[in-house]
Amino acid sequence: MIVNAEGHVLGRLLTYVAKKALLGEEVIVLNAEKTLISGKKDEIFDRYSKKLEIKNLGNYTKGPFHEKRPDKMIRKALRGMLPWKKTRGREAYKRVMVYIGTPKEEIKVRHNIDIEKTKIEDLKKIKRDISHYVTVGEVCKFIGGKW
């Protein structure tokens, strides 16, 4: 199953993707940088800048690790929605791939799927109109991500 994440709220999209992955489907999420985070821009940026202040001063190699690329940020949020300590949660996590943009060649090589011939689901039933939002790409650029 291929899902276009453009214009979807992050939490709603990931709950749908997590349920499909737990049921055994392979899910490919495209346009990760265009996913929306609901809320006012200043409040969201403050929340993520406060997250960056959390550090392990004793040994920085043991975390916490802050993701600065949109695809990795979305996968980390998805990991929090899955039962990670159980094997079915870890296997479901492996069945989900998130991409920035639409890399046709990479998907054809990795998954043997031709995007132009397959149906990309837009998920209109979970789409919501929101007035205050920020895209995941904007948050990652604010944090300092370069992709």
N, CA and C of each residue as an Amber inpcrd file, in Angstrom:
protein
   441
   0.8410000  -1.1590000   0.0000000   0.0000000   0.0000000   0.0000000
   0.8970000   1.2360000   0.0000000   0.5820000   2.1810000  -0.8740000
   1.3270000   3.4350000  -0.9630000   0.4090000   4.5630000  -0.5160000
   0.9020000   5.4130000   0.4140000   0.1050000   6.4900000   0.9830000
   0.7950000   7.8160000   0.6860000   0.0190000   8.7860000   0.2080000
   0.5320000  10.1380000   0.0020000   0.2430000  10.9420000   1.2640000
   1.2730000  11.4090000   1.9460000   1.1180000  12.0850000   3.2350000
   0.8880000  13.5730000   3.0960000   0.8620000  14.1020000   1.9000000
   0.7450000  15.5430000   1.6930000  -0.5970000  16.0540000   2.1940000
  -0.5440000  17.0180000   3.1230000  -1.7490000  17.6530000   3.6300000
  -2.4470000  16.9120000   4.7560000  -1.8640000  15.8320000   5.2600000
  -2.4720000  15.0750000   6.3600000  -1.8540000  15.4750000   7.6860000
  -2.6560000  15.4290000   8.7390000  -2.1610000  15.7030000  10.0810000
  -1.3270000  14.4950000  10.5270000  -0.1880000  14.7600000  11.1350000
   0.7900000  13.7220000  11.4660000   0.2020000  12.5990000  12.3130000
  -0.4530000  12.9120000  13.3960000  -0.9710000  11.8820000  14.2980000
  -2.0330000  11.0160000  13.6540000  -2.9480000  11.6280000  12.9260000
  -4.0140000  10.8720000  12.2690000  -3.4510000   9.9420000  11.2070000
  -2.4820000  10.4350000  10.4570000  -1.8620000   9.6190000   9.4160000
  -1.1370000   8.4190000  10.0160000  -0.3910000   8.6660000  11.0830000
   0.4130000   7.5930000  11.6620000  -0.4290000   6.5440000  12.3780000
  -1.5680000   6.9190000  12.9450000  -2.4270000   5.8950000  13.5430000
  -2.9650000   4.9620000  12.4730000  -3.3300000   5.5140000  11.3290000
  -3.8120000   4.6910000  10.2110000  -2.7050000   3.7680000   9.7090000
  -1.4980000   4.3160000   9.5300000  -0.3650000   3.5330000   9.0370000
   0.0180000   2.4520000  10.0450000   0.0060000   2.7680000  11.3370000
   0.3660000   1.7950000  12.3720000  -0.6210000   0.6230000  12.3890000
  -1.9120000   0.9100000  12.2470000  -2.9120000  -0.1620000  12.2250000
  -2.7020000  -1.0760000  11.0360000  -2.4440000  -0.4990000   9.8590000
  -2.2160000  -1.3140000   8.6600000  -0.9560000  -2.1590000   8.8070000
   0.0960000  -1.5850000   9.3880000   1.3420000  -2.3320000   9.5610000
   1.1700000  -3.4680000  10.5660000   0.4110000  -3.2370000  11.6210000
   0.1640000  -4.2970000  12.6060000  -0.6820000  -5.4290000  12.0270000
  -1.4970000  -5.1040000  11.0280000  -2.2960000  -6.1390000  10.3700000
  -1.4980000  -6.9220000   9.3320000  -0.2560000  -6.5120000   9.0680000
   0.6100000  -7.2810000   8.1870000   0.8380000  -6.6710000   6.8170000
   0.3430000  -5.4910000   6.5490000   0.5410000  -4.8610000   5.2470000
   1.8420000  -4.0780000   5.2170000   2.4770000  -4.0710000   4.0440000
   3.6330000  -3.2070000   3.8500000   3.1300000  -1.8480000   3.4270000
   3.5870000  -0.7940000   4.0890000   3.1120000   0.5570000   3.8260000
   4.2900000   1.4310000   3.4220000   4.1120000   2.1830000   2.3330000
   5.1060000   3.1420000   1.8660000   4.4680000   4.5170000   1.9710000
   5.1040000   5.4330000   2.7100000   4.5910000   6.7880000   2.9000000
   5.4470000   7.7330000   2.0680000   4.8060000   8.5030000   1.1920000
   5.5000000   9.4510000   0.3200000   5.2500000  10.8800000   0.7910000
   6.1040000  11.7990000   0.3800000   6.0030000  13.2320000   0.6910000
   5.9620000  13.4930000   2.1950000   6.9400000  12.9700000   2.8970000
   6.9950000  13.1070000   4.3580000   7.1400000  14.5570000   4.7920000
   7.8260000  15.3630000   4.0100000   8.0770000  16.7490000   4.4100000
   6.8290000  17.6240000   4.3220000   5.7690000  17.1420000   3.6810000
   4.5430000  17.9260000   3.5240000   3.4510000  17.5170000   4.5090000
   3.7840000  16.6640000   5.4680000   2.8440000  16.2850000   6.5070000
   2.6730000  17.4560000   7.4670000   1.4660000  17.6240000   7.9960000
   1.1540000  18.7800000   8.8350000   1.2170000  18.4260000  10.3210000
   1.6750000  19.3900000  11.1150000   1.5960000  19.3020000  12.5670000
   0.6440000  20.4120000  12.9850000  -0.4470000  20.0620000  13.6600000
  -1.4550000  21.0630000  13.9950000  -1.0190000  21.8890000  15.1960000
  -1.3310000  23.1690000  15.1580000  -0.9970000  24.0890000  16.2360000
  -0.4160000  25.3700000  15.6890000  -0.2090000  26.3270000  16.5720000
   0.3580000  27.6000000  16.1440000   1.8590000  27.4610000  15.9530000
   2.3730000  28.1580000  14.9630000   3.7670000  28.0240000  14.5580000
   4.7370000  28.3030000  15.7000000   4.5100000  29.3620000  16.4450000
   5.4210000  29.7310000  17.5370000   5.4470000  28.6660000  18.6200000
   4.2820000  28.1370000  18.9700000   4.2080000  27.1180000  20.0220000
   4.8940000  25.8270000  19.6010000   4.7250000  25.4330000  18.3510000
   5.3540000  24.2070000  17.8590000   6.8710000  24.3590000  17.8330000
   7.3470000  25.4960000  17.3370000   8.7880000  25.7300000  17.2950000
   9.3780000  25.7910000  18.7030000   8.6610000  26.3760000  19.6670000
   9.1290000  26.4000000  21.0550000   9.2390000  24.9920000  21.6220000
   8.2210000  24.1570000  21.3280000   8.2170000  22.7900000  21.8380000
   9.4170000  21.9970000  21.3100000   9.6980000  22.1360000  20.0060000
  10.8160000  21.3870000  19.4350000  12.1670000  21.9530000  19.8490000
  12.2690000  23.2640000  20.0750000  13.5320000  23.8160000  20.5500000
  13.8070000  23.4010000  21.9940000  12.7540000  23.2350000  22.8130000
  12.9370000  22.7280000  24.1740000  13.3650000  21.2700000  24.1670000
  12.8670000  20.4950000  23.1920000  13.2980000  19.0980000  23.0720000
  14.7800000  19.0050000  22.7780000  15.2960000  19.9480000  21.9940000
  16.7140000  19.9310000  21.6490000  17.6070000  20.2270000  22.8450000
  17.0730000  20.8750000  23.8690000  17.8650000  21.1870000  25.0510000
  18.1020000  19.9730000  25.9320000  17.3210000  18.9160000  25.7520000
  17.4840000  17.6970000  26.5460000  18.7140000  16.9600000  26.0380000
  19.6760000  16.7780000  26.8840000  20.9340000  16.1440000  26.4940000
  21.3770000  15.1830000  27.5800000  22.2390000  14.2680000  27.2120000
  22.9140000  13.4130000  28.1660000  24.3080000  13.9900000  28.3380000
  24.5250000  14.7020000  29.4010000  25.8020000  15.3750000  29.5870000
  26.9200000  14.3970000  29.9310000  26.5670000  13.2270000  30.4420000
  27.5900000  12.2600000  30.8070000  28.2050000  11.5830000  29.5980000
  27.3780000  11.0530000  28.7170000  27.8790000  10.3630000  27.5420000
  26.9280000  10.6420000  26.3880000  27.3150000  11.5160000  25.4900000
  26.4340000  11.9480000  24.4080000  26.1720000  10.8560000  23.3740000
  26.9580000   9.7770000  23.3770000  26.7400000   8.7020000  22.4030000
  25.5770000   7.7970000  22.7860000  25.0520000   7.9420000  24.0020000
  23.9460000   7.1050000  24.4510000  22.5870000   7.7880000  24.3030000
  22.5580000   8.9560000  23.6930000  21.2810000   9.6020000  23.4060000
  20.9400000  10.6730000  24.4060000  19.8180000  11.2790000  24.3050000
  18.7540000  11.0740000  23.3230000  19.1300000  11.6490000  21.9670000
  18.6770000  10.9940000  20.9060000  18.9840000  11.4020000  19.5500000
  17.7790000  12.1360000  18.9720000  18.0010000  13.3020000  18.4330000
  16.9360000  14.1320000  17.8840000  17.0070000  14.0700000  16.3620000
  15.9280000  13.6180000  15.7600000  15.8940000  13.4640000  14.3070000
  15.6820000  14.8200000  13.6530000  16.4520000  15.0930000  12.5960000
  16.3620000  16.3740000  11.9160000  15.9430000  16.2300000  10.4560000
  15.6780000  15.0020000  10.0070000  15.1640000  14.7760000   8.6580000
  13.7000000  14.3830000   8.7580000  12.8500000  14.8560000   7.8480000
  11.4130000  14.5850000   7.9450000  11.0560000  13.1010000   7.9400000
  11.7200000  12.3040000   7.1120000  11.3810000  10.8870000   7.0520000
  11.7420000  10.1760000   8.3530000  12.8700000  10.5240000   8.9290000
  13.2650000   9.8920000  10.1910000  12.4210000  10.3780000  11.3670000
  12.0120000  11.6510000  11.3140000  11.1630000  12.1840000  12.3750000
   9.8050000  11.4740000  12.3810000   9.2700000  11.2290000  11.2030000
   7.9840000  10.5390000  11.1070000   8.1150000   9.0800000  11.5370000
   9.2040000   8.4150000  11.1570000   9.3940000   7.0280000  11.5840000
   9.5400000   6.9280000  13.1040000  10.1950000   7.9040000  13.7220000
  10.3450000   7.8750000  15.1690000   8.9980000   8.0940000  15.8660000
   8.1670000   8.9650000  15.3050000   6.8280000   9.1590000  15.8520000
   5.9890000   7.8920000  15.6810000   6.1680000   7.1970000  14.5630000
   5.4560000   5.9350000  14.3280000   5.9020000   4.8670000  15.3170000
   7.1710000   4.8560000  15.6320000   7.6980000   3.8670000  16.5770000
   7.0420000   4.0040000  17.9400000   6.7210000   5.2400000  18.3260000
   6.0550000   5.4670000  19.6000000   4.6210000   4.9650000  19.6170000
   4.0330000   4.7530000  18.4470000   2.6560000   4.2640000  18.3770000
   2.5700000   2.7470000  18.2890000   3.6870000   2.0970000  18.1180000
   3.6930000   0.6350000  17.9930000   4.1390000  -0.0150000  19.3010000
   3.6880000  -1.2390000  19.5610000   4.1570000  -1.9580000  20.7550000
   5.5880000  -2.4490000  20.5550000   6.5440000  -1.5850000  20.8210000
   7.9390000  -1.8260000  20.4580000   8.5640000  -2.9950000  21.2200000
   8.1410000  -3.2670000  22.4200000   8.7610000  -4.3360000  23.2070000
   8.2870000  -5.7170000  22.7900000   7.2700000  -5.7820000  21.9560000
   6.7820000  -7.0630000  21.4490000   7.2940000  -7.2600000  20.0280000
   7.4740000  -8.4970000  19.6340000   8.0280000  -8.7670000  18.3120000
   7.0980000  -8.3090000  17.1950000   5.7930000  -8.3630000  17.4210000
   4.8790000  -7.9340000  16.3540000   5.0000000  -6.4310000  16.0960000
   5.3270000  -5.6500000  17.1210000   5.5450000  -4.2210000  16.9420000
   6.8190000  -3.9380000  16.1730000   7.8730000  -4.6640000  16.4630000
   9.1380000  -4.4830000  15.7450000   9.0110000  -4.9040000  14.2900000
   8.2800000  -5.9970000  14.0480000   8.0700000  -6.4510000  12.6680000
   7.2000000  -5.4640000  11.9030000   6.1990000  -4.8930000  12.5610000
   5.3500000  -3.8970000  11.9120000   6.1600000  -2.6560000  11.5590000
   7.0840000  -2.2770000  12.4170000   7.9390000  -1.1180000  12.1670000
   8.8030000  -1.3290000  10.9260000   9.2550000  -2.5590000  10.7200000
  10.0740000  -2.8760000   9.5480000   9.2590000  -2.8480000   8.2550000
   7.9500000  -3.0200000   8.3690000   7.0970000  -3.0340000   7.1750000
   6.7310000  -1.6390000   6.6790000   7.0990000  -0.5980000   7.4080000
   6.7570000   0.7760000   7.0240000   8.0210000   1.4850000   6.5400000
   7.9270000   2.0950000   5.3550000   9.0220000   2.8950000   4.8190000
   8.4960000   4.2980000   4.5450000   9.2720000   5.3070000   4.9150000
   8.8750000   6.7000000   4.7470000   9.9130000   7.3710000   3.8470000
   9.4360000   8.1280000   2.8550000  10.3310000   8.7790000   1.9030000
  10.0400000  10.2720000   1.8230000  11.0950000  11.0460000   1.5770000
  10.9640000  12.4610000   1.2850000  10.6800000  12.5650000  -0.2130000
   9.6050000  13.2340000  -0.5710000   9.2420000  13.3490000  -1.9810000
   8.7200000  12.0250000  -2.5220000   8.9450000  11.8040000  -3.8170000
   8.5070000  10.5710000  -4.4650000   9.6690000   9.9860000  -5.2620000
  10.5520000   9.2140000  -4.6340000  11.7020000   8.6340000  -5.3480000
  11.2920000   7.3850000  -6.1330000  10.9330000   7.5730000  -7.3870000
  10.3950000   6.4740000  -8.2050000  11.4070000   5.3580000  -8.4060000
  12.6580000   5.7250000  -8.6920000  13.6700000   4.6940000  -8.9680000
  13.9790000   3.8590000  -7.7320000  14.1090000   4.5230000  -6.5910000
  14.4440000   3.8070000  -5.3560000  13.3370000   2.8380000  -4.9470000
  12.0830000   3.2570000  -5.1030000  10.9640000   2.3780000  -4.7570000
  10.9050000   1.1900000  -5.7110000  11.2250000   1.4380000  -6.9740000
  11.2140000   0.3360000  -7.9440000  12.3110000  -0.6810000  -7.6220000
  13.4720000  -0.2020000  -7.2040000  14.5790000  -1.1120000  -6.8880000
  14.3210000  -1.8460000  -5.5740000  13.9190000  -1.1240000  -4.5200000
  13.7580000  -1.7360000  -3.1970000  12.5100000  -2.6000000  -3.0680000
  11.3900000  -2.1180000  -3.6180000  10.1110000  -2.7860000  -3.3690000
   9.5070000  -3.4520000  -4.5990000  10.1360000  -3.3000000  -5.7570000
   9.6160000  -3.8630000  -7.0090000   8.2220000  -3.3310000  -7.3380000
   7.9890000  -2.0540000  -7.1070000   6.6900000  -1.4370000  -7.3580000
   6.8940000  -0.2640000  -8.3110000   6.0920000  -0.2200000  -9.3740000
   6.1160000   0.9130000 -10.2870000   5.0390000   1.8950000  -9.8430000
   5.4560000   3.0780000  -9.3990000   4.5260000   4.0470000  -8.8220000
   3.5070000   4.5450000  -9.8470000   3.9290000   4.6860000 -11.0920000
   3.0190000   5.2090000 -12.1040000   1.8680000   4.2560000 -12.3960000
   2.0580000   2.9710000 -12.1580000   1.0140000   1.9840000 -12.4520000
   0.1800000   1.6070000 -11.2270000   0.7020000   1.8610000 -10.0340000
  -0.0320000   1.4870000  -8.8280000  -0.8660000   2.6530000  -8.3200000
  -1.8600000   2.3130000  -7.5200000  -2.7540000   3.3230000  -6.9640000
  -2.1360000   3.8920000  -5.6930000  -2.0460000   5.2160000  -5.6300000
  -1.5600000   5.8940000  -4.4350000  -2.7810000   6.3560000  -3.6560000
  -2.9010000   5.8940000  -2.4220000  -4.0670000   6.2410000  -1.6170000
  -3.8980000   7.6290000  -1.0140000  -4.9650000   8.4260000  -1.0990000
  -4.9190000   9.7930000  -0.5970000  -5.5640000   9.9150000   0.7820000
  -6.3340000   8.9290000   1.2060000  -6.9380000   8.8660000   2.5440000
  -7.7770000  10.0980000   2.8650000  -8.7530000  10.3820000   2.0430000
  -9.6070000  11.5510000   2.2660000 -10.4570000  11.4180000   3.5140000
 -10.6880000  10.1900000   3.9750000 -11.5360000  10.0170000   5.1570000
 -10.8620000  10.4710000   6.4450000  -9.5320000  10.5230000   6.4850000
  -8.8560000  10.9880000   7.7020000  -8.3270000  12.4090000   7.5590000
  -8.5320000  13.0220000   6.4070000  -8.0430000  14.3820000   6.1830000
  -8.9390000  15.3820000   6.9070000  -8.3480000  16.3500000   7.5620000
  -9.0810000  17.3750000   8.3000000  -8.6030000  18.7550000   7.8520000
  -9.5230000  19.7110000   7.8550000  -9.1570000  21.0960000   7.5800000
  -8.7680000  21.7590000   8.8940000  -7.5670000  22.2840000   8.9460000
  -7.0950000  22.9650000  10.1470000  -6.5980000  24.3480000   9.7580000
  -6.7570000  25.2970000  10.6630000  -6.3760000  26.6670000  10.3440000
  -4.9310000  26.9740000  10.7450000  -4.4480000  26.3940000  11.8370000
  -3.0860000  26.6480000  12.2980000  -2.2740000  25.3640000  12.1680000
  -1.2350000  25.4120000  11.3570000  -0.4100000  24.2240000  11.1740000
   0.9870000  24.6170000  10.7060000   1.8980000  23.6700000  10.8200000
   3.2640000  23.7900000  10.3310000   3.5960000  22.4600000   9.6730000
   4.3190000  22.4830000   8.5830000   4.7110000  21.2260000   7.9580000
   5.9230000  20.6380000   8.6850000   6.0980000  19.3490000   8.5410000
   7.2370000  18.6670000   9.1710000   8.5490000  19.1850000   8.5800000
   8.5410000  19.5110000   7.2980000   9.7360000  20.0600000   6.6620000
  10.1620000  21.3840000   7.2680000   9.1900000  22.2440000   7.5910000
   9.5210000  23.5260000   8.2210000  10.1040000  23.3300000   9.6100000
   9.5590000  22.3700000  10.3560000  10.0750000  22.0890000  11.7000000
  11.5060000  21.5680000  11.6130000  11.7560000  20.6850000  10.6630000
  13.1050000  20.1310000  10.5200000  14.1090000  21.2010000  10.1070000
  13.6990000  22.1100000   9.2320000  14.6060000  23.2050000   8.8600000
  14.8630000  24.1280000  10.0380000  13.8540000  24.3470000  10.8790000
  14.0270000  25.1880000  12.0650000  15.0100000  24.5420000  13.0470000
  14.9270000  23.2430000  13.1860000  15.8280000  22.5150000  14.0860000
  17.2620000  22.5480000  13.5700000  17.4120000  22.5920000  12.2520000
  18.7590000  22.6030000  11.6730000  18.9990000  21.4580000  10.7310000
  17.9530000  20.8200000  10.2790000  18.1070000  19.6900000   9.3680000
  18.3690000  20.1330000   7.9440000  19.1830000  19.3580000   7.2490000
  19.4880000  19.6170000   5.8370000  19.2680000  18.3040000   5.0980000
  18.3650000  18.3430000   4.1510000  18.1370000  17.1220000   3.3940000
  18.0970000  17.3710000   1.9500000
